């Protein structure tokens, strides 16, 4: 009888240890995933999933970023699927499901709804949202914060150039909306940026003027490109029923 009880105890201990190892693996997966996500996630105006990181550029824009994402995401998905959450405490099982949902969002952005090649508004988010995020903390700004703001403004022209190259399957109606959004920004807007930032940052007038006017010029050229491209673009914007069924199944 004692031997039988000992066997039961050891088996229970083994299961408990296995469950703890699995939970630890989930913690490691979560740490790795969110570090990767902070580096490669696109900027967004959505407060729910916004990730702030100094020096972070827009992602899923340059080809090298997309290739890195394509390589890494399946590895995270495979690690997640290997975990067996059976018998885990409920809070840990919730964490497991949440990581699965986060992985699904990455897959949605990469393959199902690739906004980086169909929606010009994506590039507005990658250029102007980073600047707005940097300014959410009221000034005056120290040297490091000032340099971060300048870097984000300086990134605008190259990101919009990548947008022109990437928008191969843009939808006409979405482009029309993007054209309207870009139209809100002009040289006059750049002048307002410069005046406000000169008062609140440590940046010198020349470098700030150069960056803001280059950004405004790039936005204007992007708007003109959209206007020229609009007549030739397809009118269909919907992703289709199957895509939204997939979203409803994997986003919770």
C-alpha positions as CSV (number, residue, x, y, z in Angstrom):
1,X,0.0,0.0,0.0
2,X,2.8,2.3,0.9
3,X,4.5,1.5,-2.4
4,X,1.3,2.2,-4.3
5,X,0.9,5.6,-2.5
6,X,4.5,6.5,-3.3
7,X,3.9,5.8,-7.0
8,X,0.8,7.9,-7.0
9,X,2.7,10.7,-5.3
10,X,5.6,10.5,-7.7
11,X,3.4,10.5,-10.7
12,X,1.5,13.6,-9.3
13,X,4.8,15.3,-8.7
14,X,6.0,14.5,-12.2
15,X,2.8,15.9,-13.7
16,X,3.1,19.0,-11.5
17,X,6.7,19.5,-12.5
18,X,5.8,19.0,-16.1
19,X,3.1,21.6,-15.8
20,X,5.5,24.1,-14.2
21,X,8.0,23.5,-16.9
22,X,5.3,24.1,-19.5
23,X,4.3,27.3,-17.7
24,X,7.8,28.4,-17.6
25,X,8.1,27.8,-21.3
26,X,5.0,30.0,-21.8
27,X,6.7,32.7,-19.9
28,X,9.8,32.5,-22.0
29,X,7.7,32.4,-25.2
30,X,5.8,35.5,-24.0
31,X,9.0,37.4,-23.2
32,X,10.6,36.5,-26.6
33,X,7.4,37.3,-28.5
34,X,6.8,40.7,-26.9
35,X,10.4,41.7,-27.4
36,X,10.1,40.8,-31.1
37,X,6.7,42.5,-31.3
38,X,8.1,45.7,-29.8
39,X,10.7,45.7,-32.6
40,X,8.6,44.9,-35.6
41,X,5.0,45.8,-34.8
42,X,3.6,48.6,-37.0
43,X,2.8,51.9,-35.3
44,X,-0.9,52.4,-34.6
45,X,-3.2,55.0,-33.2
46,X,-5.1,52.3,-31.3
47,X,-4.2,52.7,-27.6
48,X,-5.1,49.1,-26.8
49,X,-2.1,47.6,-28.6
50,X,0.3,50.5,-28.8
51,X,3.9,49.7,-28.0
52,X,6.2,52.6,-27.2
53,X,10.0,52.1,-27.8
54,X,12.6,54.7,-28.3
55,X,14.2,54.7,-31.8
56,X,11.5,52.3,-33.1
57,X,10.9,52.8,-36.8
58,X,7.8,51.7,-38.7
59,X,7.8,48.0,-39.5
60,X,6.3,45.7,-42.2
61,X,7.5,48.5,-44.5
62,X,11.0,47.7,-45.6
63,X,11.5,44.3,-47.4
64,X,14.0,43.2,-44.8
65,X,11.5,43.8,-42.0
66,X,8.8,41.7,-43.7
67,X,11.3,38.9,-44.3
68,X,12.3,38.9,-40.7
69,X,8.7,38.8,-39.7
70,X,7.9,36.0,-42.1
71,X,10.7,33.9,-40.6
72,X,10.1,34.6,-37.0
73,X,6.3,34.4,-36.7
74,X,6.0,30.7,-37.7
75,X,8.7,29.8,-35.1
76,X,6.6,31.5,-32.4
77,X,3.4,29.8,-33.6
78,X,5.2,26.4,-33.5
79,X,6.4,27.0,-30.0
80,X,2.9,28.0,-28.9
81,X,1.3,24.9,-30.4
82,X,3.8,22.6,-28.7
83,X,2.6,23.8,-25.3
84,X,0.0,21.7,-23.6
85,X,-2.1,23.9,-21.3
86,X,-4.2,21.0,-20.0
87,X,-4.2,21.0,-16.2
88,X,-2.7,24.5,-15.9
89,X,-4.2,26.9,-13.4
90,X,-6.9,29.0,-15.0
91,X,-4.9,32.3,-15.0
92,X,-2.1,30.5,-16.9
93,X,-4.5,29.1,-19.4
94,X,-5.8,32.6,-20.0
95,X,-2.3,33.8,-20.6
96,X,-1.8,30.9,-23.1
97,X,-4.9,31.9,-25.0
98,X,-3.9,35.6,-25.0
99,X,-0.5,34.8,-26.5
100,X,-2.3,32.7,-29.1
101,X,-4.5,35.7,-29.9
102,X,-1.5,38.0,-30.2
103,X,0.1,35.5,-32.6
104,X,-3.1,35.5,-34.7
105,X,-3.0,39.3,-34.9
106,X,0.5,39.1,-36.3
107,X,-0.6,36.5,-38.9
108,X,-3.6,38.8,-39.7
109,X,-1.4,41.8,-40.3
110,X,1.2,39.8,-42.4
111,X,-0.9,37.6,-44.6
112,X,-4.7,38.2,-44.4
113,X,-5.0,42.0,-44.2
114,X,-1.6,43.3,-45.4
115,X,-2.3,47.0,-45.1
116,X,1.2,47.8,-46.0
117,X,0.4,46.9,-49.6
118,X,-3.3,47.9,-49.9
119,X,-3.9,50.9,-47.6
120,X,-2.1,54.3,-47.8
121,X,-3.5,55.2,-44.4
122,X,-1.0,52.6,-43.1
123,X,1.8,54.9,-44.1
124,X,0.2,57.9,-42.5
125,X,0.2,55.8,-39.3
126,X,3.8,54.9,-39.8
127,X,4.9,58.5,-40.4
128,X,2.7,60.8,-38.3
129,X,1.7,58.6,-35.4
130,X,5.3,58.1,-34.2
131,X,5.7,61.9,-34.0
132,X,2.4,62.3,-32.2
133,X,3.3,59.5,-29.8
134,X,6.6,61.2,-29.0
135,X,4.7,64.4,-28.2
136,X,2.1,62.8,-25.9
137,X,4.4,63.6,-22.9
138,X,4.1,67.4,-22.5
139,X,7.3,69.4,-23.0
140,X,9.8,70.9,-22.5
141,X,11.8,68.0,-23.8
142,X,15.4,67.1,-22.8
143,X,18.1,66.4,-25.4
144,X,17.4,62.7,-25.7
145,X,13.7,63.2,-26.1
146,X,14.3,66.0,-28.6
147,X,16.6,63.9,-30.7
148,X,13.9,61.1,-30.7
149,X,11.3,63.5,-32.0
150,X,13.7,64.7,-34.7
151,X,14.5,61.1,-35.8
152,X,10.9,60.3,-36.2
153,X,10.3,63.4,-38.4
154,X,13.4,62.6,-40.4
155,X,12.1,59.0,-41.1
156,X,9.0,60.3,-42.9
157,X,10.3,60.8,-46.4
158,X,12.0,57.3,-46.6
159,X,8.9,55.6,-45.2
160,X,6.6,57.2,-47.8
161,X,9.0,56.2,-50.6
162,X,8.6,52.6,-49.4
163,X,4.9,53.1,-49.4
164,X,5.0,54.0,-53.1
165,X,6.9,50.9,-53.8
166,X,4.8,48.6,-51.6
167,X,1.2,49.7,-52.5
168,X,1.0,47.2,-55.4
169,X,-2.6,46.1,-54.6
170,X,-4.0,49.2,-53.2
171,X,-7.8,49.6,-53.1
172,X,-9.2,52.7,-54.7
173,X,-11.7,53.7,-52.0
174,X,-9.1,53.3,-49.3
175,X,-6.6,55.3,-51.3
176,X,-9.2,58.1,-51.7
177,X,-9.5,58.3,-47.9
178,X,-5.7,58.2,-47.6
179,X,-5.4,61.0,-50.1
180,X,-7.8,63.1,-48.0
181,X,-5.8,62.4,-44.8
182,X,-2.5,63.3,-46.3
183,X,-4.0,66.5,-47.7
184,X,-4.3,67.9,-44.2
185,X,-0.6,68.3,-44.0
186,X,1.3,70.9,-45.9
187,X,4.2,73.4,-45.7
188,X,2.0,75.5,-43.5
189,X,1.7,72.5,-41.1
190,X,5.5,72.1,-41.2
191,X,5.9,75.7,-40.2
192,X,3.6,75.2,-37.2
193,X,5.5,72.1,-36.2
194,X,8.8,74.0,-36.4
195,X,7.6,76.9,-34.4
196,X,6.1,74.7,-31.6
197,X,9.1,72.4,-31.4
198,X,11.6,75.2,-31.3
199,X,9.9,76.4,-28.1
200,X,9.8,72.9,-26.4
201,X,12.9,71.0,-27.6
202,X,16.7,71.5,-27.5
203,X,16.9,71.2,-31.3
204,X,18.5,74.0,-33.3
205,X,16.4,75.9,-35.8
206,X,18.2,74.8,-39.0
207,X,18.1,71.1,-38.4
208,X,14.4,71.3,-37.3
209,X,13.5,73.4,-40.3
210,X,15.2,71.1,-42.7
211,X,13.5,68.0,-41.3
212,X,10.0,69.4,-41.1
213,X,10.0,70.8,-44.6
214,X,11.4,67.6,-46.0
215,X,8.6,65.7,-44.2
216,X,6.0,68.1,-45.6
217,X,7.4,67.9,-49.1
218,X,7.3,64.1,-48.9
219,X,3.7,64.1,-47.7
220,X,2.7,66.4,-50.5
221,X,4.4,64.2,-53.1
222,X,2.7,61.1,-51.6
223,X,-0.7,62.8,-51.9
224,X,0.0,63.7,-55.6
225,X,1.1,60.2,-56.3
226,X,-2.2,58.9,-54.8
227,X,-4.2,61.3,-56.9
228,X,-2.5,60.1,-60.1
229,X,-2.9,56.5,-59.2
230,X,-6.6,56.6,-58.1
231,X,-8.2,56.2,-61.5
232,X,-6.4,52.9,-62.2
233,X,-7.1,51.2,-58.9
234,X,-9.7,48.5,-58.2
235,X,-12.8,49.6,-56.4
236,X,-13.2,46.5,-54.2
237,X,-12.0,46.9,-50.6
238,X,-13.5,44.0,-48.7
239,X,-11.2,41.2,-47.6
240,X,-14.0,38.7,-48.0
241,X,-16.2,36.5,-45.8
242,X,-13.5,33.8,-45.1
243,X,-11.0,36.4,-43.8
244,X,-13.5,37.8,-41.3
245,X,-14.6,34.4,-40.2
246,X,-10.9,33.7,-39.5
247,X,-10.6,36.9,-37.6
248,X,-13.6,36.1,-35.4
249,X,-12.2,32.7,-34.6
250,X,-8.6,33.7,-33.8
251,X,-8.9,37.1,-32.2
252,X,-10.3,36.0,-28.8
